[in-house]
Amino acid sequence: MPDRAARICPDCDGFPTVAITTGTRNQDGTRTTLPVVCPACHGTGTAPTWLVTTRRPAIDSSVQGAVR
């Protein structure tokens, strides 16, 4: 069985689709929303193995806790 956790998209963390409200309301009172998908994984929530393994971490672990 493949390890799917290792292929989660690093840009959206596996949550590829979101609904953004425009601030306006429809006739029935509901909010108008726009569905937006992650541009990196194209709405799948997963990424190729090469992208996940070559992506650098956002915070360097050697710098955490360092006093400047």
All heavy atoms as a GROMACS GRO file, in nm:
protein
  496
    1MET      N    1   0.084  -0.117   0.000
    1MET     CA    2   0.000   0.000   0.000
    1MET      C    3   0.089   0.124   0.000
    1MET      O    4   0.179   0.137   0.083
    1MET     CB    5  -0.091  -0.002   0.124
    1MET     CG    6  -0.177   0.123   0.137
    1MET     SD    7  -0.278   0.121   0.284
    1MET     CE    8  -0.417   0.034   0.224
    2PRO      N    9   0.067   0.218  -0.091
    2PRO     CA   10   0.151   0.338  -0.096
    2PRO      C   11   0.124   0.431   0.022
    2PRO      O   12   0.014   0.434   0.078
    2PRO     CB   13   0.113   0.404  -0.227
    2PRO     CG   14  -0.021   0.351  -0.260
    2PRO     CD   15  -0.030   0.214  -0.198
    3ASP      N   16   0.224   0.506   0.057
    3ASP     CA   17   0.212   0.601   0.167
    3ASP      C   18   0.159   0.733   0.115
    3ASP      O   19   0.231   0.815   0.062
    3ASP     CB   20   0.349   0.621   0.234
    3ASP     CG   21   0.341   0.708   0.357
    3ASP    OD1   22   0.229   0.729   0.407
    3ASP    OD2   23   0.446   0.756   0.402
    4ARG      N   24   0.028   0.756   0.127
    4ARG     CA   25  -0.035   0.876   0.074
    4ARG      C   26   0.001   1.000   0.154
    4ARG      O   27  -0.001   1.110   0.101
    4ARG     CB   28  -0.187   0.861   0.070
    4ARG     CG   29  -0.233   0.763  -0.034
    4ARG     CD   30  -0.384   0.757  -0.044
    4ARG     NE   31  -0.448   0.887  -0.048
    4ARG     CZ   32  -0.473   0.958  -0.158
    4ARG    NH1   33  -0.435   0.911  -0.274
    4ARG    NH2   34  -0.535   1.074  -0.152
    5ALA      N   35   0.035   0.986   0.280
    5ALA     CA   36   0.068   1.101   0.364
    5ALA      C   37   0.193   1.172   0.313
    5ALA      O   38   0.209   1.292   0.331
    5ALA     CB   39   0.085   1.059   0.509
    6ALA      N   40   0.282   1.098   0.249
    6ALA     CA   41   0.405   1.158   0.199
    6ALA      C   42   0.382   1.239   0.072
    6ALA      O   43   0.467   1.315   0.032
    6ALA     CB   44   0.508   1.049   0.173
    7ARG      N   45   0.264   1.226   0.008
    7ARG     CA   46   0.238   1.294  -0.116
    7ARG      C   47   0.141   1.411  -0.101
    7ARG      O   48   0.091   1.463  -0.200
    7ARG     CB   49   0.183   1.195  -0.218
    7ARG     CG   50   0.286   1.092  -0.258
    7ARG     CD   51   0.247   1.014  -0.380
    7ARG     NE   52   0.212   1.104  -0.487
    7ARG     CZ   53   0.114   1.080  -0.573
    7ARG    NH1   54   0.043   0.972  -0.565
    7ARG    NH2   55   0.088   1.165  -0.669
    8ILE      N   56   0.112   1.454   0.019
    8ILE     CA   57   0.022   1.567   0.039
    8ILE      C   58   0.087   1.693  -0.017
    8ILE      O   59   0.205   1.718   0.005
    8ILE     CB   60  -0.012   1.584   0.188
    8ILE    CG1   61  -0.095   1.466   0.235
    8ILE    CG2   62  -0.086   1.714   0.213
    8ILE    CD1   63  -0.128   1.467   0.381
    9CYS      N   64   0.009   1.771  -0.088
    9CYS     CA   65   0.060   1.892  -0.151
    9CYS      C   66   0.116   1.987  -0.045
    9CYS      O   67   0.049   2.019   0.053
    9CYS     CB   68  -0.052   1.961  -0.228
    9CYS     SG   69  -0.006   2.118  -0.300
   10PRO      N   70   0.240   2.034  -0.062
   10PRO     CA   71   0.299   2.122   0.038
   10PRO      C   72   0.241   2.264   0.037
   10PRO      O   73   0.258   2.338   0.133
   10PRO     CB   74   0.448   2.123   0.001
   10PRO     CG   75   0.451   2.089  -0.143
   10PRO     CD   76   0.335   1.998  -0.168
   11ASP      N   77   0.171   2.301  -0.069
   11ASP     CA   78   0.115   2.436  -0.076
   11ASP      C   79  -0.021   2.447  -0.005
   11ASP      O   80  -0.049   2.545   0.061
   11ASP     CB   81   0.101   2.481  -0.220
   11ASP     CG   82   0.235   2.510  -0.284
   11ASP    OD1   83   0.334   2.524  -0.209
   11ASP    OD2   84   0.242   2.517  -0.407
   12CYS      N   85  -0.105   2.344  -0.021
   12CYS     CA   86  -0.240   2.353   0.038
   12CYS      C   87  -0.260   2.257   0.155
   12CYS      O   88  -0.368   2.254   0.214
   12CYS     CB   89  -0.345   2.328  -0.069
   12CYS     SG   90  -0.347   2.159  -0.135
   13ASP      N   91  -0.160   2.177   0.189
   13ASP     CA   92  -0.166   2.079   0.299
   13ASP      C   93  -0.282   1.981   0.285
   13ASP      O   94  -0.339   1.935   0.382
   13ASP     CB   95  -0.174   2.149   0.434
   13ASP     CG   96  -0.046   2.220   0.469
   13ASP    OD1   97   0.061   2.173   0.428
   13ASP    OD2   98  -0.051   2.324   0.537
   14GLY      N   99  -0.320   1.950   0.161
   14GLY     CA  100  -0.425   1.852   0.138
   14GLY      C  101  -0.565   1.909   0.135
   14GLY      O  102  -0.662   1.834   0.123
   15PHE      N  103  -0.580   2.039   0.148
   15PHE     CA  104  -0.711   2.104   0.139
   15PHE      C  105  -0.713   2.186   0.010
   15PHE      O  106  -0.693   2.307   0.012
   15PHE     CB  107  -0.736   2.193   0.261
   15PHE     CG  108  -0.744   2.117   0.389
   15PHE    CD1  109  -0.631   2.105   0.470
   15PHE    CD2  110  -0.860   2.056   0.428
   15PHE    CE1  111  -0.637   2.034   0.588
   15PHE    CE2  112  -0.866   1.985   0.547
   15PHE     CZ  113  -0.754   1.974   0.627
   16PRO      N  114  -0.738   2.121  -0.105
   16PRO     CA  115  -0.716   2.186  -0.234
   16PRO      C  116  -0.824   2.284  -0.280
   16PRO      O  117  -0.799   2.366  -0.366
   16PRO     CB  118  -0.708   2.068  -0.330
   16PRO     CG  119  -0.796   1.966  -0.268
   16PRO     CD  120  -0.776   1.982  -0.120
   17THR      N  121  -0.943   2.277  -0.223
   17THR     CA  122  -1.052   2.365  -0.268
   17THR      C  123  -1.106   2.444  -0.152
   17THR      O  124  -1.134   2.389  -0.046
   17THR     CB  125  -1.166   2.282  -0.331
   17THR    OG1  126  -1.112   2.199  -0.433
   17THR    CG2  127  -1.271   2.372  -0.391
   18VAL      N  128  -1.121   2.575  -0.172
   18VAL     CA  129  -1.180   2.661  -0.070
   18VAL      C  130  -1.289   2.745  -0.134
   18VAL      O  131  -1.291   2.764  -0.256
   18VAL     CB  132  -1.074   2.753  -0.004
   18VAL    CG1  133  -0.971   2.673   0.070
   18VAL    CG2  134  -1.009   2.842  -0.106
   19ALA      N  135  -1.380   2.796  -0.052
   19ALA     CA  136  -1.485   2.885  -0.100
   19ALA      C  137  -1.459   3.023  -0.041
   19ALA      O  138  -1.454   3.041   0.080
   19ALA     CB  139  -1.622   2.835  -0.058
   20ILE      N  140  -1.442   3.121  -0.128
   20ILE     CA  141  -1.415   3.257  -0.085
   20ILE      C  142  -1.542   3.339  -0.105
   20ILE      O  143  -1.599   3.340  -0.214
   20ILE     CB  144  -1.298   3.318  -0.164
   20ILE    CG1  145  -1.172   3.236  -0.140
   20ILE    CG2  146  -1.277   3.463  -0.126
   20ILE    CD1  147  -1.055   3.280  -0.222
   21THR      N  148  -1.586   3.407   0.001
   21THR     CA  149  -1.705   3.488  -0.010
   21THR      C  150  -1.672   3.622  -0.075
   21THR      O  151  -1.566   3.679  -0.053
   21THR     CB  152  -1.773   3.511   0.127
   21THR    OG1  153  -1.892   3.585   0.108
   21THR    CG2  154  -1.682   3.585   0.222
   22THR      N  155  -1.764   3.671  -0.159
   22THR     CA  156  -1.742   3.797  -0.229
   22THR      C  157  -1.793   3.916  -0.149
   22THR      O  158  -1.766   4.029  -0.185
   22THR     CB  159  -1.813   3.796  -0.366
   22THR    OG1  160  -1.954   3.780  -0.344
   22THR    CG2  161  -1.761   3.684  -0.453
   23GLY      N  162  -1.870   3.891  -0.044
   23GLY     CA  163  -1.923   3.999   0.037
   23GLY      C  164  -2.066   4.037  -0.002
   23GLY      O  165  -2.131   4.114   0.069
   24THR      N  166  -2.113   3.986  -0.114
   24THR     CA  167  -2.250   4.016  -0.156
   24THR      C  168  -2.341   3.900  -0.120
   24THR      O  169  -2.295   3.791  -0.087
   24THR     CB  170  -2.258   4.042  -0.307
   24THR    OG1  171  -2.211   3.925  -0.376
   24THR    CG2  172  -2.171   4.160  -0.347
   25ARG      N  173  -2.471   3.926  -0.125
   25ARG     CA  174  -2.570   3.822  -0.094
   25ARG      C  175  -2.661   3.798  -0.214
   25ARG      O  176  -2.687   3.888  -0.292
   25ARG     CB  177  -2.654   3.861   0.027
   25ARG     CG  178  -2.572   3.864   0.155
   25ARG     CD  179  -2.663   3.887   0.275
   25ARG     NE  180  -2.587   3.893   0.396
   25ARG     CZ  181  -2.568   3.790   0.478
   25ARG    NH1  182  -2.622   3.674   0.450
   25ARG    NH2  183  -2.497   3.803   0.586
   26ASN      N  184  -2.710   3.675  -0.224
   26ASN     CA  185  -2.806   3.640  -0.328
   26ASN      C  186  -2.945   3.685  -0.286
   26ASN      O  187  -2.966   3.733  -0.174
   26ASN     CB  188  -2.804   3.488  -0.351
   26ASN     CG  189  -2.672   3.442  -0.408
   26ASN    OD1  190  -2.608   3.512  -0.484
   26ASN    ND2  191  -2.632   3.321  -0.369
   27GLN      N  192  -3.042   3.668  -0.374
   27GLN     CA  193  -3.181   3.706  -0.345
   27GLN      C  194  -3.236   3.634  -0.222
   27GLN      O  195  -3.315   3.692  -0.146
   27GLN     CB  196  -3.271   3.674  -0.466
   27GLN     CG  197  -3.243   3.760  -0.585
   27GLN     CD  198  -3.309   3.897  -0.574
   27GLN    OE1  199  -3.388   3.922  -0.485
   27GLN    NE2  200  -3.272   3.985  -0.665
   28ASP      N  201  -3.197   3.509  -0.202
   28ASP     CA  202  -3.249   3.432  -0.088
   28ASP      C  203  -3.171   3.456   0.041
   28ASP      O  204  -3.200   3.394   0.143
   28ASP     CB  205  -3.252   3.284  -0.122
   28ASP     CG  206  -3.115   3.226  -0.152
   28ASP    OD1  207  -3.017   3.302  -0.154
   28ASP    OD2  208  -3.107   3.104  -0.174
   29GLY      N  209  -3.072   3.544   0.041
   29GLY     CA  210  -2.998   3.577   0.161
   29GLY      C  211  -2.868   3.502   0.181
   29GLY      O  212  -2.792   3.532   0.273
   30THR      N  213  -2.842   3.403   0.097
   30THR     CA  214  -2.716   3.330   0.109
   30THR      C  215  -2.602   3.413   0.051
   30THR      O  216  -2.623   3.502  -0.032
   30THR     CB  217  -2.722   3.196   0.034
   30THR    OG1  218  -2.753   3.220  -0.103
   30THR    CG2  219  -2.829   3.105   0.095
   31ARG      N  220  -2.482   3.384   0.094
   31ARG     CA  221  -2.366   3.460   0.046
   31ARG      C  222  -2.318   3.406  -0.090
   31ARG      O  223  -2.323   3.286  -0.115
   31ARG     CB  224  -2.251   3.452   0.146
   31ARG     CG  225  -2.283   3.520   0.276
   31ARG     CD  226  -2.158   3.523   0.363
   31ARG     NE  227  -2.187   3.582   0.491
   31ARG     CZ  228  -2.180   3.712   0.517
   31ARG    NH1  229  -2.143   3.795   0.423
   31ARG    NH2  230  -2.208   3.758   0.636
   32THR      N  231  -2.269   3.494  -0.171
   32THR     CA  232  -2.212   3.456  -0.299
   32THR      C  233  -2.067   3.413  -0.276
   32THR      O  234  -1.990   3.488  -0.216
   32THR     CB  235  -2.215   3.574  -0.398
   32THR    OG1  236  -2.350   3.619  -0.410
   32THR    CG2  237  -2.163   3.534  -0.533
   33THR      N  238  -2.032   3.293  -0.320
   33THR     CA  239  -1.897   3.241  -0.299
   33THR      C  240  -1.835   3.200  -0.432
   33THR      O  241  -1.905   3.170  -0.528
   33THR     CB  242  -1.897   3.120  -0.205
   33THR    OG1  243  -1.979   3.019  -0.261
   33THR    CG2  244  -1.947   3.157  -0.067
   34LEU      N  245  -1.704   3.200  -0.433
   34LEU     CA  246  -1.627   3.155  -0.548
   34LEU      C  247  -1.543   3.036  -0.506
   34LEU      O  248  -1.465   3.045  -0.412
   34LEU     CB  249  -1.534   3.265  -0.598
   34LEU     CG  250  -1.598   3.394  -0.646
   34LEU    CD1  251  -1.492   3.499  -0.670
   34LEU    CD2  252  -1.677   3.368  -0.772
   35PRO      N  253  -1.555   2.922  -0.575
   35PRO     CA  254  -1.467   2.809  -0.543
   35PRO      C  255  -1.330   2.833  -0.606
   35PRO      O  256  -1.319   2.869  -0.723
   35PRO     CB  257  -1.537   2.689  -0.607
   35PRO     CG  258  -1.619   2.748  -0.716
   35PRO     CD  259  -1.657   2.887  -0.674
   36VAL      N  260  -1.225   2.814  -0.528
   36VAL     CA  261  -1.088   2.834  -0.575
   36VAL      C  262  -1.008   2.708  -0.544
   36VAL      O  263  -1.015   2.655  -0.433
   36VAL     CB  264  -1.024   2.957  -0.506
   36VAL    CG1  265  -0.882   2.978  -0.554
   36VAL    CG2  266  -1.108   3.081  -0.531
   37VAL      N  267  -0.932   2.660  -0.642
   37VAL     CA  268  -0.850   2.540  -0.623
   37VAL      C  269  -0.704   2.579  -0.612
   37VAL      O  270  -0.661   2.684  -0.659
   37VAL     CB  271  -0.870   2.438  -0.738
   37VAL    CG1  272  -1.012   2.388  -0.742
   37VAL    CG2  273  -0.830   2.496  -0.870
   38CYS      N  274  -0.627   2.494  -0.550
   38CYS     CA  275  -0.484   2.515  -0.532
   38CYS      C  276  -0.415   2.514  -0.668
   38CYS      O  277  -0.432   2.420  -0.746
   38CYS     CB  278  -0.427   2.404  -0.443
   38CYS     SG  279  -0.247   2.408  -0.427
   39PRO      N  280  -0.338   2.618  -0.699
   39PRO     CA  281  -0.271   2.621  -0.829
   39PRO      C  282  -0.155   2.521  -0.842
   39PRO      O  283  -0.117   2.485  -0.952
   39PRO     CB  284  -0.220   2.764  -0.840
   39PRO     CG  285  -0.209   2.812  -0.700
   39PRO     CD  286  -0.315   2.740  -0.622
   40ALA      N  287  -0.103   2.476  -0.730
   40ALA     CA  288   0.011   2.383  -0.736
   40ALA      C  289  -0.033   2.240  -0.770
   40ALA      O  290   0.030   2.173  -0.851
   40ALA     CB  291   0.087   2.383  -0.604
   41CYS      N  292  -0.142   2.194  -0.710
   41CYS     CA  293  -0.186   2.056  -0.732
   41CYS      C  294  -0.310   2.046  -0.820
   41CYS      O  295  -0.359   1.937  -0.846
   41CYS     CB  296  -0.211   1.986  -0.599
   41CYS     SG  297  -0.349   2.054  -0.505
   42HIS      N  298  -0.361   2.160  -0.863
   42HIS     CA  299  -0.478   2.167  -0.951
   42HIS      C  300  -0.601   2.102  -0.889
   42HIS      O  301  -0.681   2.040  -0.957
   42HIS     CB  302  -0.449   2.105  -1.087
   42HIS     CG  303  -0.331   2.164  -1.154
   42HIS    ND1  304  -0.333   2.290  -1.211
   42HIS    CD2  305  -0.205   2.119  -1.172
   42HIS    CE1  306  -0.216   2.319  -1.262
   42HIS    NE2  307  -0.135   2.216  -1.238
   43GLY      N  308  -0.616   2.115  -0.757
   43GLY     CA  309  -0.736   2.067  -0.689
   43GLY      C  310  -0.736   1.921  -0.652
   43GLY      O  311  -0.840   1.868  -0.613
   44THR      N  312  -0.623   1.853  -0.658
   44THR     CA  313  -0.621   1.712  -0.623
   44THR      C  314  -0.581   1.688  -0.478
   44THR      O  315  -0.617   1.586  -0.420
   44THR     CB  316  -0.524   1.632  -0.713
   44THR    OG1  317  -0.392   1.684  -0.694
   44THR    CG2  318  -0.564   1.642  -0.859
   45GLY      N  319  -0.504   1.779  -0.418
   45GLY     CA  320  -0.460   1.762  -0.281
   45GLY      C  321  -0.333   1.683  -0.266
   45GLY      O  322  -0.278   1.672  -0.157
   46THR      N  323  -0.286   1.624  -0.376
   46THR     CA  324  -0.162   1.547  -0.372
   46THR      C  325  -0.062   1.608  -0.470
   46THR      O  326  -0.100   1.684  -0.559
   46THR     CB  327  -0.185   1.400  -0.411
   46THR    OG1  328  -0.240   1.395  -0.543
   46THR    CG2  329  -0.278   1.331  -0.313
   47ALA      N  330   0.062   1.576  -0.452
   47ALA     CA  331   0.167   1.629  -0.538
   47ALA      C  332   0.259   1.515  -0.579
   47ALA      O  333   0.265   1.412  -0.512
   47ALA     CB  334   0.247   1.736  -0.464
   48PRO      N  335   0.332   1.531  -0.689
   48PRO     CA  336   0.428   1.428  -0.727
   48PRO      C  337   0.535   1.410  -0.620
   48PRO      O  338   0.569   1.504  -0.549
   48PRO     CB  339   0.491   1.482  -0.856
   48PRO     CG  340   0.399   1.588  -0.905
   48PRO     CD  341   0.327   1.641  -0.786
   49THR      N  342   0.586   1.291  -0.609
   49THR     CA  343   0.686   1.262  -0.507
   49THR      C  344   0.808   1.352  -0.520
   49THR      O  345   0.862   1.398  -0.420
   49THR     CB  346   0.729   1.114  -0.516
   49THR    OG1  347   0.612   1.033  -0.508
   49THR    CG2  348   0.823   1.078  -0.404
   50TRP      N  349   0.852   1.383  -0.642
   50TRP     CA  350   0.970   1.467  -0.658
   50TRP      C  351   0.947   1.606  -0.602
   50TRP      O  352   1.037   1.668  -0.549
   50TRP     CB  353   1.012   1.475  -0.805
   50TRP     CG  354   0.915   1.546  -0.893
   50TRP    CD1  355   0.814   1.490  -0.965
   50TRP    CD2  356   0.907   1.687  -0.916
   50TRP    NE1  357   0.744   1.587  -1.032
   50TRP    CE2  358   0.799   1.710  -1.003
   50TRP    CE3  359   0.978   1.797  -0.871
   50TRP    CZ2  360   0.762   1.837  -1.046
   50TRP    CZ3  361   0.940   1.923  -0.915
   50TRP    CH2  362   0.834   1.942  -1.001
   51LEU      N  363   0.824   1.659  -0.611
   51LEU     CA  364   0.796   1.792  -0.558
   51LEU      C  365   0.796   1.791  -0.406
   51LEU      O  366   0.849   1.882  -0.342
   51LEU     CB  367   0.661   1.842  -0.609
   51LEU     CG  368   0.616   1.978  -0.558
   51LEU    CD1  369   0.711   2.087  -0.609
   51LEU    CD2  370   0.476   2.007  -0.602
   52VAL      N  371   0.742   1.687  -0.347
   52VAL     CA  372   0.736   1.679  -0.201
   52VAL      C  373   0.874   1.658  -0.142
   52VAL      O  374   0.907   1.715  -0.039
   52VAL     CB  375   0.640   1.566  -0.159
   52VAL    CG1  376   0.639   1.548  -0.008
   52VAL    CG2  377   0.500   1.594  -0.209
   53THR      N  378   0.958   1.580  -0.207
   53THR     CA  379   1.090   1.549  -0.151
   53THR      C  380   1.194   1.657  -0.180
   53THR      O  381   1.294   1.666  -0.110
   53THR     CB  382   1.142   1.415  -0.205
   53THR    OG1  383   1.145   1.420  -0.348
   53THR    CG2  384   1.056   1.300  -0.158
   54THR      N  385   1.173   1.742  -0.280
   54THR     CA  386   1.271   1.845  -0.312
   54THR      C  387   1.234   1.982  -0.256
   54THR      O  388   1.313   2.075  -0.263
   54THR     CB  389   1.290   1.859  -0.463
   54THR    OG1  390   1.165   1.891  -0.523
   54THR    CG2  391   1.346   1.732  -0.523
   55ARG      N  392   1.116   1.997  -0.201
   55ARG     CA  393   1.071   2.125  -0.148
   55ARG      C  394   1.144   2.154  -0.019
   55ARG      O  395   1.152   2.071   0.070
   55ARG     CB  396   0.919   2.120  -0.125
   55ARG     CG  397   0.854   2.244  -0.072
   55ARG     CD  398   0.855   2.360  -0.168
   55ARG     NE  399   0.785   2.342  -0.292
   55ARG     CZ  400   0.662   2.382  -0.315
   55ARG    NH1  401   0.593   2.439  -0.222
   55ARG    NH2  402   0.609   2.364  -0.433
   56ARG      N  403   1.200   2.273  -0.004
   56ARG     CA  404   1.271   2.310   0.117
   56ARG      C  405   1.171   2.351   0.224
   56ARG      O  406   1.068   2.410   0.194
   56ARG     CB  407   1.365   2.427   0.089
   56ARG     CG  408   1.474   2.387  -0.008
   56ARG     CD  409   1.566   2.500  -0.036
   56ARG     NE  410   1.637   2.534   0.085
   56ARG     CZ  411   1.711   2.641   0.098
   56ARG    NH1  412   1.721   2.727   0.001
   56ARG    NH2  413   1.774   2.665   0.211
   57PRO      N  414   1.199   2.323   0.350
   57PRO     CA  415   1.107   2.363   0.458
   57PRO      C  416   1.103   2.514   0.473
   57PRO      O  417   1.199   2.584   0.441
   57PRO     CB  418   1.166   2.298   0.583
   57PRO     CG  419   1.308   2.272   0.549
   57PRO     CD  420   1.315   2.250   0.401
   58ALA      N  421   0.988   2.565   0.518
   58ALA     CA  422   0.971   2.709   0.534
   58ALA      C  423   1.060   2.764   0.645
   58ALA      O  424   1.108   2.876   0.637
   58ALA     CB  425   0.825   2.740   0.563
   59ILE      N  426   1.082   2.686   0.751
   59ILE     CA  427   1.163   2.730   0.864
   59ILE      C  428   1.280   2.634   0.878
   59ILE      O  429   1.261   2.513   0.886
   59ILE     CB  430   1.082   2.733   0.995
   59ILE    CG1  431   0.966   2.830   0.981
   59ILE    CG2  432   1.170   2.769   1.112
   59ILE    CD1  433   0.871   2.828   1.097
   60ASP      N  434   1.399   2.686   0.879
   60ASP     CA  435   1.517   2.603   0.896
   60ASP      C  436   1.524   2.556   1.040
   60ASP      O  437   1.524   2.637   1.133
   60ASP     CB  438   1.642   2.683   0.859
   60ASP     CG  439   1.767   2.598   0.857
   60ASP    OD1  440   1.755   2.474   0.869
   60ASP    OD2  441   1.876   2.654   0.844
   61SER      N  442   1.528   2.426   1.060
   61SER     CA  443   1.527   2.371   1.196
   61SER      C  444   1.652   2.408   1.275
   61SER      O  445   1.650   2.410   1.398
   61SER     CB  446   1.510   2.220   1.192
   61SER     OG  447   1.619   2.162   1.122
   62SER      N  448   1.762   2.439   1.208
   62SER     CA  449   1.884   2.474   1.279
   62SER      C  450   1.877   2.616   1.336
   62SER      O  451   1.953   2.651   1.426
   62SER     CB  452   2.005   2.462   1.188
   62SER     OG  453   1.995   2.556   1.081
   63VAL      N  454   1.785   2.697   1.286
   63VAL     CA  455   1.773   2.836   1.331
   63VAL      C  456   1.670   2.849   1.443
   63VAL      O  457   1.674   2.944   1.520
   63VAL     CB  458   1.735   2.927   1.213
   63VAL    CG1  459   1.721   3.072   1.257
   63VAL    CG2  460   1.839   2.917   1.103
   64GLN      N  461   1.580   2.753   1.454
   64GLN     CA  462   1.477   2.761   1.558
   64GLN      C  463   1.541   2.767   1.696
   64GLN      O  464   1.629   2.688   1.728
   64GLN     CB  465   1.383   2.641   1.551
   64GLN     CG  466   1.287   2.649   1.438
   64GLN     CD  467   1.195   2.528   1.437
   64GLN    OE1  468   1.230   2.423   1.485
   64GLN    NE2  469   1.077   2.546   1.382
   65GLY      N  470   1.498   2.860   1.775
   65GLY     CA  471   1.548   2.873   1.911
   65GLY      C  472   1.677   2.949   1.921
   65GLY      O  473   1.729   2.971   2.031
   66ALA      N  474   1.733   2.992   1.810
   66ALA     CA  475   1.858   3.066   1.812
   66ALA      C  476   1.832   3.210   1.858
   66ALA      O  477   1.734   3.272   1.820
   66ALA     CB  478   1.923   3.068   1.675
   67VAL      N  479   1.920   3.262   1.941
   67VAL     CA  480   1.906   3.398   1.991
   67VAL      C  481   1.985   3.490   1.899
   67VAL      O  482   2.100   3.465   1.869
   67VAL     CB  483   1.958   3.409   2.136
   67VAL    CG1  484   1.950   3.551   2.185
   67VAL    CG2  485   1.883   3.313   2.224
   68ARG      N  486   1.921   3.596   1.856
   68ARG     CA  487   1.989   3.690   1.766
   68ARG      C  488   2.012   3.821   1.836
   68ARG      O  489   1.944   3.873   1.909
   68ARG     CB  490   1.906   3.713   1.642
   68ARG     CG  491   1.902   3.586   1.560
   68ARG     CD  492   1.829   3.614   1.432
   68ARG     NE  493   1.820   3.488   1.360
   68ARG     CZ  494   1.843   3.475   1.235
   68ARG    NH1  495   1.874   3.576   1.162
   68ARG    NH2  496   1.835   3.360   1.177
   0.00000   0.00000   0.00000
